[in-house]
């Protein structure tokens, strides 16, 4: 399941967007004798999200036209000495208005989790256009836990979000908050590695010396402006080197963060990148 979801995310250019609302989200929860951990959450993108004119194939099980799929991977663990039943329908994606979606992919049949057994479960939620904050919630009986908050990415025909042209027009950024986004909720280290470990594994360009290197990418463009425009349009400029001395793929699979970040989150992330010290 994990490999399938990772492959879908890589090919489709998935994006994970996280915002807090009402209940502070957490990735681990234990309800009524079962533990659930949210391992991964990916909004699967359409080909047109990266400028491709192709249309999505109408395959069995694919989201209906106009819907976007949030794919989530969970591990379910039974720490108790007796079997426990788990139903995928215990997970719901809930809009702030109260509207909700149950899994459209991953089944609805309950299954038994034996003592000390850990299972991987992949679910999909197909969501029509909405700008509201969505919460992934797990409910068992009267107990409830929020695992994730997110927003549905826009489709190309829904119009682009409004962003200022210059990074200077963003609000003042907080590098500490940007670090939390980079290392935590947005999981940027998955592709770019940990800037504190410049020799560590990474698929995309290393960012440890971004304040210096970023300013050399596009003539006349500051590192901050380059970071900002790359987050909005990752395919506009492809970095020359990614893993080791390998050249980067010419088609970017970087998420379209302009669809999912707020102005403040964008400012925080840019502030973190440009304040990284060499080799940090």
N, C-alpha and C positions, 0 to 999 in steps of 0.2 A: 504494500500500500504506500509506504513512504517513498519508494522509488518512482511509482507511478505519479504521485502528486508532485514530486520534485521535477519530473520530466515535463509534466503539463505546465508547471509554473515557468520553467525555463523556456519552453517553446512558445508559450502564450504571453510571456512578459507580464507575469502577475504582479500585483501590487498589494501591499498590506498597509492599511491606514488605520490608525488607532486614536480615538479621542475618549476622554472620560465623560460619563454622564450618570447622574443619580447614584449608582453603585460603583465603587472603585473596582475596576476589573482586576482579576487575578488569574494566573494561568493554571493554578492548582486548586482543587476543591475536593472535599470529602462530604458526601451526603448519603445518609441512610445505608452505611456500610460499604460504599464503593468510593474509590478515588478516581478522579478524572484529571488528566493533564492535557492542556492545549499545546500540542507540539508545533503546529504550523497552521497559518491561515493565509489564503491567497485569493485575491480577486482575479479570476481568469479573464484575460483581455481578448478582445476581438482582433483579427488581423488588421483591421482599419485603424486601430489605435496607434500603430506605428507607421502610418502612411500607406499601407498596402490597399489597393483598390479591390482586392478579392472580398467576397462575401463569405460568411460562415456557412458551412455545409449543414443542411437540415438532417442531421443524423438522429437516429433513435436515442432518446435520453439527453439530447442537447438542450440547452435553455431555449425557451420560446423566443421569437423575434422581439427585441426590445428589452429582454431580461439579461441580467449579468449574474454570473454564478460565483458565490463565495465558497471555495473548497476549504474544508478544515480537516486536519488530521489530529486525532485524539488517541491517548492511551488510557485504557480503562483497567484498573487494578482492584482486586478484591483482597484487602488485608485481613479479613475476618476468617474464622474457622468453619463457616457454613457458606454454601453457594448463595449467590445473589443474582437476580435477574436485572438486565439492562436493556432498555428500549431506545433506539436511536431518536424516537420522537420526544424523548425527554429533553433534547436540545432544541431550542427555538431561537430564531433571529427576530428580535422585537424592535419595532420603531418607537420613538419617544411618544408618538400619538396613541400607542397601544396596538397598532396593527402588527401582526406577526406572521412569520413564515416557518413552517416545519421542513425537515429535510426533503428535498426533491430527488436526491441521489444518496444511496447508502442503505436503503431498505427501511422498513417500519416494523419488522418482526423482532420481538424480544428474544434475547439469547441469555444463556446462563454463564456466569463467570465463576469458575471454581475457586476455592480457597488458594491464595497466593498466585493466582493466574493473572497474567497481564496480556491484554489484547489490544491490537491496533485497529482503529475504526476511522474510516474516511467518509465524510458526509459532504453534501453539496446543497446550498440554499440558492434558489433562483429568485432574483429580486427585480421588480420593475423599476422604472425611473423614480428616484426619490432623493431629496437633498437632506433628509433627516438623519440624525445619528442613529445607528443601529447597535443593539446590544445582543451578544450571543449569550444566552442564559441556559442554565441547566437546572431542571426542576425535578425533584423526587418527593412525592407527597406534598407536605407543607414546607419543605426546605427548598431554598433557591440560592444559586450562586451565579454571578456574572463573570464570564471567562474572557470577554473581549468587547471592546467598543470600536466601531468602524463607521466609515461612510462609503456608500456605493459610488464607484468611479463613474464619471460621465462617459457616455458614448459619443462618438464624433458628431452625430446628427443632433445631439442635445445642446451643442454650442460649447465653446471653450470657456473656462472660468476666467474671471477678470483678474489680471495680474499687472502691476506696474512695470514699466519698461526697464527701470533702473533699480539696482539693488539698494541704492541710497534711499529709495522711496519706501522701503520696508521699515517696520518699527525697529527700535534698537534690539539687537539680538543678545541672547544669554548663552554663552558658550557652555555653561554647565548643563543647562536644559538641552542644548543641542547634542551634548555628549550622551545624555540619557536616551535621546531619540536614536542616535547613531548606533550605540552599543546595545540598546534594549528593544524598544518597541518597533523600530523599523528594520532591525537586524541587518544593517549595512555591512557588518563584518562578514556576513555569509559570502559576499562576493569580493569585497575590498580588503578583507583581512583586518587584523587589529593594528591600528597605527603605532601602538606601543611595541609591536613586534615586526619591524620592517622586513625581516627575513622569513616571516611566517607564510603559510599557504594563503593564496588568494587567486581568484579567477579574473577579477577586473583590475584596473590600475591601482597600485598602492597609493595611499593618501597621506603617509606620514610627513612628507615635506610639501604639503599642498600649497602653503602660503607662497613658496618660492616657485614651484613647478607650475602651479595653476596660472600664475601671471605670465608664463611663457607660451601657453597654449594658443591663444589667439592674439595677434598683434594689436596693441593698443587697448587690450581688455584686462582689467584687474583680476586678481585671483577671486575676489568676492563676486564680481559680475560673472566670471566664467562659471563658478560654482552655481550661482543662481540660475543662469541660462541652461546649464547642464541638467539641473534638477527639473526644470520646466520642459526641456526638449533634449533628451539624452542622445538623440541621433544627429543633432546639428553638428557636433564635432566629435570624432572618434579618437580617443587617446592612442598614441602610436604603440605603446607597450603595455601589456597586461601581465600575464604570468611569466615570471623570469624575464627572458628576452623575447618571448613570443609576442607577435603583433596581435592587437585586439580584433575581434570579429567586427566586420564592417556593418553589421546590423545590430544595433544595441538592443539588449533585452532588459535594460535597466527600467525599473518601474517609472511611470509617469507621475511624479510626486506633485506636480501642479494640480492634479485632480484630487489629491487627498490631504494635503497639508494646509493649515491655516497660514495667514500672513505671519503670525508670530512664530509658529513652528518653523516656517521657512527661514525666517531671520535667525532663529536660534541655531538651526543646522548649519547655515552659512557661517555664522559666527564661530561655531566650533571648528569647522574646517579651516578657516583662515587663521585661526589662533593656534593650530597644531604646530609644535616645534619640530624641527628636523629630527627624524628618527624616533619621535615619540609615539 
